[in-house]
Structures are given as C-alpha cells and as structure tokens.
Amino acid sequence: MIEKYVKIFEKELKINKALKKKLLSKKDNIQLNNFKSWDSMKHVKILILIEKEFSIRINEKNENYFNNFQSGLKYLKKITPKL
C-alpha cells in the first residue's frame, strides 16, 4: 500500500530517491503549495490517482488528510489496514 502511494508522488511531483527515503522514514514531509511542483492542479491529479488506486472517494469529509504526504499516508493506513 505504501509503495503505491509513494509511486503517485514520485510520478506526479518528481520526488528524488533521497526525499523518498526521508518521507518513508517520516523525517520529512511535503505539502500542497509548500513543495515546488505541488500546486492546485497537481493536487487535483494526485487526488484522482489516489481515488483510483485505492478505490476510495475523497470528499469534503476527508480531503484535508491529503494536503500533505504524511497525513495522507496515515489516513490510508487507517482505512485500508489490510493493504
């Protein structure tokens, strides 16, 4: 599950291996409008890809969890514990 989530960010935001390692070890975090290529248009694309990849619906109740990498990952772990 984690690898699928990371792959979305690797593809869309072009994160490098060093940042990927920091994100996975929770030593760093990236968020909407505070990461060089994560603007509102990329955000919509990331949300759509997350919805498709994890078969979930992102709506006004859960959208704020996906404004940064770590929060989105934590939310996905909570709702998809078997993956």
C-alpha positions as CSV (number, residue, x, y, z in Angstrom):
1,M,0.0,0.0,0.0
2,I,2.8,2.4,0.9
3,E,4.6,1.8,-2.3
4,K,1.5,2.5,-4.4
5,Y,1.0,5.8,-2.5
6,V,4.7,6.8,-2.9
7,K,4.6,6.0,-6.6
8,I,1.9,8.5,-7.2
9,F,4.1,11.2,-5.6
10,E,7.2,10.1,-7.5
11,K,5.4,10.3,-10.8
12,E,3.5,13.5,-10.3
13,L,5.9,15.6,-8.2
14,K,9.2,14.0,-9.5
15,I,10.5,13.4,-6.0
16,N,14.0,12.0,-5.9
17,K,15.4,9.0,-4.0
18,A,16.8,11.0,-1.1
19,L,13.4,12.7,-0.5
20,K,11.6,9.4,-0.9
21,K,13.8,7.9,1.8
22,K,13.1,10.8,4.2
23,L,9.4,10.7,3.6
24,L,9.2,6.9,4.2
25,S,11.3,7.3,7.4
26,K,9.0,10.2,8.5
27,K,12.0,12.5,8.7
28,D,10.5,14.9,6.2
29,N,7.1,15.9,4.9
30,I,5.8,17.7,1.8
31,Q,2.6,19.6,1.4
32,L,0.3,21.4,-1.0
33,N,1.7,24.8,-2.1
34,N,4.9,24.3,0.0
35,F,6.6,21.9,-2.3
36,K,7.9,23.2,-5.6
37,S,5.6,21.4,-8.0
38,W,2.7,20.6,-5.8
39,D,0.2,23.3,-6.9
40,S,-3.6,23.1,-7.0
41,M,-3.7,21.5,-10.4
42,K,-1.3,18.8,-9.4
43,H,-3.2,18.3,-6.2
44,V,-6.4,17.5,-8.2
45,K,-4.5,15.0,-10.2
46,I,-3.0,13.4,-7.1
47,L,-6.4,13.1,-5.5
48,I,-7.9,11.4,-8.6
49,L,-5.0,9.0,-8.7
50,I,-5.4,8.1,-5.0
51,E,-9.1,7.6,-5.5
52,K,-8.4,5.2,-8.5
53,E,-5.5,3.4,-6.9
54,F,-7.1,2.8,-3.5
55,S,-10.8,2.6,-4.6
56,I,-11.9,5.3,-2.2
57,R,-13.8,8.5,-2.5
58,I,-12.2,11.8,-1.5
59,N,-14.8,14.3,-0.4
60,E,-15.2,17.3,1.9
61,K,-15.0,15.0,5.0
62,N,-11.6,13.5,4.2
63,E,-10.0,15.9,1.7
64,N,-7.9,17.7,4.3
65,Y,-6.0,14.5,5.1
66,F,-4.4,14.7,1.6
67,N,-2.9,18.2,1.9
68,N,0.4,16.7,2.9
69,F,2.2,13.4,2.3
70,Q,2.4,12.1,5.9
71,S,-1.3,12.8,6.7
72,G,-2.5,11.1,3.6
73,L,-0.4,8.1,4.3
74,K,-1.6,7.9,7.9
75,Y,-5.3,8.2,6.7
76,L,-4.8,5.4,4.1
77,K,-3.2,3.1,6.6
78,K,-6.2,3.7,8.9
79,I,-8.9,3.0,6.3
80,T,-7.1,0.2,4.5
81,P,-5.3,-1.8,7.2
82,K,-5.2,-5.0,5.2
83,L,-3.3,-3.5,2.3
